[in-house]
C-alpha cells in the first residue's frame, strides 16, 4: 500500500498544480480526474475550505465514494498537522480500492497561511 504524505512546501506546490491541472508523476492531473476532498464536519467546511474542494465528511467516506471511479486522483485534507483525519481518510480510501490517494496533512491552515485560494 502506497500513500503519500507531503510536507507543507511540497504539498502546497502539488496542491496548486492539482487544482490548476498539471503533469503529476506521469499522470495528467486535471479537474476531471482529481478530487480534492475536505473530510471535516460541515461547519468547518463552510467556515473555510480550499477553493474547488468538495466536502465528504470522514464518517460518510464509504457511502459517498462507493460509486466513484477507482482511478481518480484523490487529495484529502483536514484542518492542520494536529488533525489526523486526512491520514486516516487516505488509509480508508485505499482500503476501498482507490489507487491514487494522497493526504495533504498540513491542511486548510497551511493553505491559508501560504495565501492560497480559499472559499
Short mmCIF file of the C-alpha atoms (twelve columns), coordinates in Angstrom:
data_MODEL
# 
_entry.id   MODEL 
# 
loop_
_atom_site.group_PDB 
_atom_site.id 
_atom_site.type_symbol 
_atom_site.label_atom_id 
_atom_site.label_alt_id 
_atom_site.label_comp_id 
_atom_site.label_asym_id 
_atom_site.label_seq_id 
_atom_site.Cartn_x 
_atom_site.Cartn_y 
_atom_site.Cartn_z 
_atom_site.pdbx_PDB_model_num 
ATOM 1   C CA . UNK A 1   0.000   0.000  0.000   1 
ATOM 2   C CA . UNK A 2   1.454   3.335  -1.000  1 
ATOM 3   C CA . UNK A 3   0.004   6.520  0.400   1 
ATOM 4   C CA . UNK A 4   1.989   9.696  0.022   1 
ATOM 5   C CA . UNK A 5   2.114   12.252 2.773   1 
ATOM 6   C CA . UNK A 6   3.758   15.540 1.926   1 
ATOM 7   C CA . UNK A 7   5.427   18.230 3.915   1 
ATOM 8   C CA . UNK A 8   3.858   21.657 3.661   1 
ATOM 9   C CA . UNK A 9   6.044   23.086 0.895   1 
ATOM 10  C CA . UNK A 10  5.738   20.120 -1.474  1 
ATOM 11  C CA . UNK A 11  2.042   19.667 -0.735  1 
ATOM 12  C CA . UNK A 12  1.292   23.301 -1.418  1 
ATOM 13  C CA . UNK A 13  3.071   23.119 -4.752  1 
ATOM 14  C CA . UNK A 14  1.371   19.847 -5.687  1 
ATOM 15  C CA . UNK A 15  -1.958  21.111 -4.411  1 
ATOM 16  C CA . UNK A 16  -1.773  24.165 -6.611  1 
ATOM 17  C CA . UNK A 17  -0.788  22.055 -9.596  1 
ATOM 18  C CA . UNK A 18  -3.590  19.590 -8.951  1 
ATOM 19  C CA . UNK A 19  -6.165  22.332 -8.666  1 
ATOM 20  C CA . UNK A 20  -4.928  24.106 -11.776 1 
ATOM 21  C CA . UNK A 21  -4.028  20.988 -13.809 1 
ATOM 22  C CA . UNK A 22  -0.567  19.515 -14.225 1 
ATOM 23  C CA . UNK A 23  1.556   16.576 -15.280 1 
ATOM 24  C CA . UNK A 24  1.912   14.786 -11.934 1 
ATOM 25  C CA . UNK A 25  4.085   11.667 -11.682 1 
ATOM 26  C CA . UNK A 26  3.325   10.739 -15.262 1 
ATOM 27  C CA . UNK A 27  -0.417  11.270 -14.772 1 
ATOM 28  C CA . UNK A 28  -2.238  14.178 -16.352 1 
ATOM 29  C CA . UNK A 29  -3.945  15.750 -13.363 1 
ATOM 30  C CA . UNK A 30  -6.921  17.808 -14.451 1 
ATOM 31  C CA . UNK A 31  -10.134 18.946 -12.833 1 
ATOM 32  C CA . UNK A 32  -11.890 15.994 -14.452 1 
ATOM 33  C CA . UNK A 33  -9.767  13.311 -12.800 1 
ATOM 34  C CA . UNK A 34  -8.692  14.923 -9.498  1 
ATOM 35  C CA . UNK A 35  -10.846 15.291 -6.419  1 
ATOM 36  C CA . UNK A 36  -9.691  17.491 -3.555  1 
ATOM 37  C CA . UNK A 37  -11.732 16.479 -0.533  1 
ATOM 38  C CA . UNK A 38  -12.241 18.183 2.819   1 
ATOM 39  C CA . UNK A 39  -13.046 15.443 5.357   1 
ATOM 40  C CA . UNK A 40  -14.007 17.705 8.268   1 
ATOM 41  C CA . UNK A 41  -17.517 18.380 9.581   1 
ATOM 42  C CA . UNK A 42  -19.972 20.586 7.692   1 
ATOM 43  C CA . UNK A 43  -19.370 23.634 9.886   1 
ATOM 44  C CA . UNK A 44  -15.613 23.539 9.366   1 
ATOM 45  C CA . UNK A 45  -16.052 23.129 5.620   1 
ATOM 46  C CA . UNK A 46  -18.469 26.063 5.414   1 
ATOM 47  C CA . UNK A 47  -16.173 28.226 7.527   1 
ATOM 48  C CA . UNK A 48  -13.186 27.847 5.216   1 
ATOM 49  C CA . UNK A 49  -12.067 25.336 2.586   1 
ATOM 50  C CA . UNK A 50  -9.613  25.074 -0.278  1 
ATOM 51  C CA . UNK A 51  -11.110 26.617 -3.391  1 
ATOM 52  C CA . UNK A 52  -12.506 23.930 -5.654  1 
ATOM 53  C CA . UNK A 53  -12.557 21.245 -2.988  1 
ATOM 54  C CA . UNK A 54  -15.617 19.200 -2.167  1 
ATOM 55  C CA . UNK A 55  -16.960 18.135 1.210   1 
ATOM 56  C CA . UNK A 56  -17.175 14.484 2.185   1 
ATOM 57  C CA . UNK A 57  -17.254 14.070 5.975   1 
ATOM 58  C CA . UNK A 58  -14.915 11.377 7.277   1 
ATOM 59  C CA . UNK A 59  -17.827 9.376  8.690   1 
ATOM 60  C CA . UNK A 60  -19.508 9.272  5.255   1 
ATOM 61  C CA . UNK A 61  -16.499 8.322  3.107   1 
ATOM 62  C CA . UNK A 62  -17.588 4.795  2.277   1 
ATOM 63  C CA . UNK A 63  -21.167 5.739  1.439   1 
ATOM 64  C CA . UNK A 64  -20.332 8.847  -0.614  1 
ATOM 65  C CA . UNK A 65  -17.445 7.314  -2.589  1 
ATOM 66  C CA . UNK A 66  -18.930 3.887  -3.357  1 
ATOM 67  C CA . UNK A 67  -19.758 4.721  -6.990  1 
ATOM 68  C CA . UNK A 68  -16.697 6.851  -7.790  1 
ATOM 69  C CA . UNK A 69  -14.190 5.570  -10.382 1 
ATOM 70  C CA . UNK A 70  -11.253 3.941  -8.611  1 
ATOM 71  C CA . UNK A 71  -8.708  5.604  -10.919 1 
ATOM 72  C CA . UNK A 72  -9.457  9.161  -9.746  1 
ATOM 73  C CA . UNK A 73  -6.599  11.063 -8.157  1 
ATOM 74  C CA . UNK A 74  -7.812  11.976 -4.673  1 
ATOM 75  C CA . UNK A 75  -6.208  14.513 -2.349  1 
ATOM 76  C CA . UNK A 76  -7.756  14.561 1.127   1 
ATOM 77  C CA . UNK A 77  -7.165  17.281 3.683   1 
ATOM 78  C CA . UNK A 78  -8.387  18.367 7.067   1 
ATOM 79  C CA . UNK A 79  -7.513  21.251 9.399   1 
ATOM 80  C CA . UNK A 80  -3.768  21.053 10.086  1 
ATOM 81  C CA . UNK A 81  -0.920  18.749 11.149  1 
ATOM 82  C CA . UNK A 82  -2.550  18.192 14.551  1 
ATOM 83  C CA . UNK A 83  -5.635  16.754 12.851  1 
ATOM 84  C CA . UNK A 84  -5.309  13.114 11.778  1 
ATOM 85  C CA . UNK A 85  -8.489  12.915 9.698   1 
ATOM 86  C CA . UNK A 86  -6.726  13.294 6.326   1 
ATOM 87  C CA . UNK A 87  -4.240  10.493 7.013   1 
ATOM 88  C CA . UNK A 88  -6.997  8.207  8.279   1 
ATOM 89  C CA . UNK A 89  -9.216  9.087  5.301   1 
ATOM 90  C CA . UNK A 90  -6.399  8.233  2.886   1 
ATOM 91  C CA . UNK A 91  -5.988  4.810  4.502   1 
ATOM 92  C CA . UNK A 92  -9.751  4.204  4.326   1 
ATOM 93  C CA . UNK A 93  -9.976  5.241  0.677   1 
ATOM 94  C CA . UNK A 94  -7.087  2.919  -0.210  1 
ATOM 95  C CA . UNK A 95  -8.925  0.084  1.537   1 
ATOM 96  C CA . UNK A 96  -11.973 0.838  -0.654  1 
ATOM 97  C CA . UNK A 97  -9.853  0.268  -3.761  1 
ATOM 98  C CA . UNK A 98  -8.824  3.791  -4.728  1 
ATOM 99  C CA . UNK A 99  -5.374  3.656  -6.284  1 
ATOM 100 C CA . UNK A 100 -4.133  7.256  -6.208  1 
ATOM 101 C CA . UNK A 101 -4.847  8.746  -2.801  1 
ATOM 102 C CA . UNK A 102 -2.777  11.496 -1.222  1 
ATOM 103 C CA . UNK A 103 -3.119  13.105 2.210   1 
ATOM 104 C CA . UNK A 104 -2.357  16.801 2.470   1 
ATOM 105 C CA . UNK A 105 -1.613  16.727 6.177   1 
ATOM 106 C CA . UNK A 106 -0.815  20.433 6.510   1 
ATOM 107 C CA . UNK A 107 -4.497  21.091 5.836   1 
ATOM 108 C CA . UNK A 108 -6.527  24.238 5.396   1 
ATOM 109 C CA . UNK A 109 -4.430  26.097 7.989   1 
ATOM 110 C CA . UNK A 110 -1.198  25.871 5.981   1 
ATOM 111 C CA . UNK A 111 -3.075  26.592 2.764   1 
ATOM 112 C CA . UNK A 112 -4.430  29.780 4.354   1 
ATOM 113 C CA . UNK A 113 -1.036  30.762 5.788   1 
ATOM 114 C CA . UNK A 114 0.519   30.420 2.323   1 
ATOM 115 C CA . UNK A 115 -2.065  32.836 0.923   1 
ATOM 116 C CA . UNK A 116 -3.560  30.250 -1.421  1 
ATOM 117 C CA . UNK A 117 -7.171  30.432 -2.649  1 
ATOM 118 C CA . UNK A 118 -9.923  29.625 -0.161  1 
ATOM 119 C CA . UNK A 119 -13.687 29.797 -0.230  1 
# 
